[in-house]
Amino acid sequence: MENTLPKNAFVDTYLRFLNFASAVKQLPGMDDFDANLKALFEEITVAWSKNTPLTVSNAIGIKKLGSSATLHKRILRLRKMGLVVAVHTGGNARTKSLVLTENGVEYLRRLGAASSKALLPDS
């Protein structure tokens, strides 16, 4: 059966978004990346991209993402996945900042490639 969807910019945009979401789900490692873990990773990524990495204390204090204990477990999970690392910063040896690893940056690169393929109009 032929595609009978009407030509509409909004329909096209939403279909591209669905294609993007599908492409992201197929990226390696996404089976272990639930919405809550992804939200924390995004918070860490945004802070890191602004050259103001979150400290572990700041990250576990983001109440909208869960309790401190839950966030601490998610940070450990991101570390075990090899996406972030906690590094000592500043003068206090107890203060650790969360920064992306090469694997974390590679994950972002793959997301960018999937975004371009799924969201940009065909050339």
C-alpha positions as CSV (number, residue, x, y, z in Angstrom):
1,M,0.0,0.0,0.0
2,E,1.3,3.4,-0.9
3,N,2.1,6.1,1.7
4,T,-1.0,8.4,1.8
5,L,0.2,10.9,4.4
6,P,-0.5,14.4,3.3
7,K,2.5,16.6,2.6
8,N,2.8,18.8,5.6
9,A,6.0,20.3,7.2
10,F,4.8,19.4,10.7
11,V,4.0,15.8,9.8
12,D,7.4,15.6,8.1
13,T,9.2,17.0,11.1
14,Y,7.5,14.7,13.5
15,L,8.3,11.6,11.3
16,R,11.9,12.7,11.2
17,F,11.8,12.9,15.0
18,L,10.4,9.4,15.2
19,N,13.1,8.1,12.9
20,F,15.7,9.8,15.1
21,A,14.3,8.3,18.3
22,S,14.4,4.9,16.6
23,A,18.0,5.4,15.4
24,V,19.0,6.4,19.0
25,K,17.5,3.2,20.5
26,Q,19.6,1.2,18.1
27,L,22.9,2.7,19.2
28,P,25.2,0.2,21.0
29,G,24.7,0.3,24.7
30,M,21.2,1.8,24.7
31,D,19.7,-1.2,26.3
32,D,21.2,-0.1,29.6
33,F,20.4,3.6,29.1
34,D,17.0,4.3,30.5
35,A,15.3,7.8,30.5
36,N,16.5,8.6,34.0
37,L,20.1,7.7,33.4
38,K,20.0,9.6,30.1
39,A,18.6,12.7,31.9
40,L,21.5,12.6,34.3
41,F,24.0,12.1,31.5
42,E,22.5,15.1,29.7
43,E,22.9,17.3,32.8
44,I,26.5,16.3,33.2
45,T,27.1,16.8,29.4
46,V,25.6,20.3,29.4
47,A,27.7,21.4,32.4
48,W,30.8,19.8,30.9
49,S,30.2,21.5,27.5
50,K,30.1,24.9,29.2
51,N,33.4,24.2,30.9
52,T,31.7,24.1,34.3
53,P,31.6,20.4,35.1
54,L,29.2,19.3,37.8
55,T,30.8,18.1,41.0
56,V,29.5,14.8,42.3
57,S,27.8,16.8,45.2
58,N,26.0,19.0,42.7
59,A,24.9,16.1,40.6
60,I,23.5,14.2,43.5
61,G,21.7,17.3,44.5
62,I,19.5,17.6,41.4
63,K,16.3,16.8,43.1
64,K,14.2,16.7,39.9
65,L,16.2,13.6,38.8
66,G,15.7,11.6,42.0
67,S,17.0,11.2,45.5
68,S,20.7,11.6,46.4
69,A,21.1,7.8,46.9
70,T,19.5,7.1,43.5
71,L,21.6,9.7,41.7
72,H,24.8,8.4,43.3
73,K,23.9,4.9,42.0
74,R,23.3,6.4,38.5
75,I,26.6,8.2,38.6
76,L,28.3,4.9,39.5
77,R,26.5,3.3,36.6
78,L,27.6,6.0,34.1
79,R,31.2,5.5,35.4
80,K,30.9,1.8,34.9
81,M,29.6,2.3,31.4
82,G,32.7,4.4,30.7
83,L,30.9,7.5,29.8
84,V,32.0,9.8,32.6
85,V,34.8,9.9,35.1
86,A,35.1,11.7,38.5
87,V,38.3,13.8,38.7
88,H,39.8,15.8,41.5
89,T,39.4,19.6,40.9
90,G,40.3,22.6,42.8
91,G,42.2,22.8,46.1
92,N,40.0,20.3,48.0
93,A,41.1,16.7,47.5
94,R,37.5,15.5,48.4
95,T,35.9,17.5,45.5
96,K,35.4,15.6,42.3
97,S,34.0,16.8,39.1
98,L,32.2,14.7,36.5
99,V,33.6,14.9,33.0
100,L,33.0,13.0,29.9
101,T,35.4,10.3,28.8
102,E,36.4,9.6,25.2
103,N,33.6,7.0,25.2
104,G,31.2,9.7,26.4
105,V,32.3,12.0,23.6
106,E,32.0,9.1,21.1
107,Y,28.5,8.5,22.3
108,L,27.7,12.2,21.6
109,R,29.2,11.9,18.2
110,R,27.0,8.9,17.4
111,L,24.0,10.8,18.6
112,G,24.9,13.7,16.4
113,A,25.3,11.4,13.4
114,A,22.0,9.7,14.1
115,S,20.4,13.2,14.5
116,S,21.8,14.4,11.2
117,K,20.6,11.4,9.4
118,A,17.2,11.3,10.8
119,L,16.3,15.0,11.2
120,L,18.0,16.8,8.3
121,P,16.1,17.0,5.0
122,D,17.3,14.7,2.3
123,S,20.0,16.3,0.2
